[in-house]
């Protein structure tokens, strides 16, 4: 079995002195022109099925360039699967190659797929993303952790938790998301039992469930953190202290840093006194650092990643 996910992640944090997770959300319309020209691609050719293989190759090349520019500055990489699924099996082929390349560079791979379903289907999702790395039941994708939605409750989550216990991989369960309209559901109050008045919000109840789902000792690593983590948007600083208190063992993945407007100061409450316990994802503000026609595009990617890493470390000093 692979070593515990949280232990591996925080070993990487310590080795790189980085809490930055680089997000890969490839968008052809924002790729550097030099890269598009390398694969003879332009806006008029993106929708032509005859170009599907070249598009997949271009996606893979973009990911490799970003990984080469940032791998020593990041504690992990997060792939947003929708940006690959949009291009069919050639997009998924690119994703597979990029995941393997990330792992070869020492990066833990988080698959941002937000999967879940009824128990029997959840078991299939769990195998696809959280199965072992080798053997007949090996995972379809070379990833270390998966984002999941908790809407179906415990019987939709348990197959993922069981898979993590068997494989040493991790989960990030959506608790409080970075998008503004998430409040329409996540901030709704839940009545206390026996009609005692307004109680916790949906997000707070989810945080308590995350803690319960990850409390078994077989889920806790030597770091003291669970393989069952949570997603809390970096754009939600006012909710963070209470949510963190409700799930002290959870590794928190915080998207929304950079392009969605979140700054470093708002994420401090996610970290423990040793600067562990959370990682902060930045995608578009790093991988699209300038206009597509500017020179040294991937050098600017590295500059952005360096700056983001430094901002996050500064709040922990």
Order of alpha helices (4+ residues) and beta strands (2+ residues): alpha-beta-alpha-alpha-beta-alpha-alpha-beta-alpha-beta-alpha-beta-alpha-beta-beta-alpha-beta-alpha-beta-beta-alpha-alpha
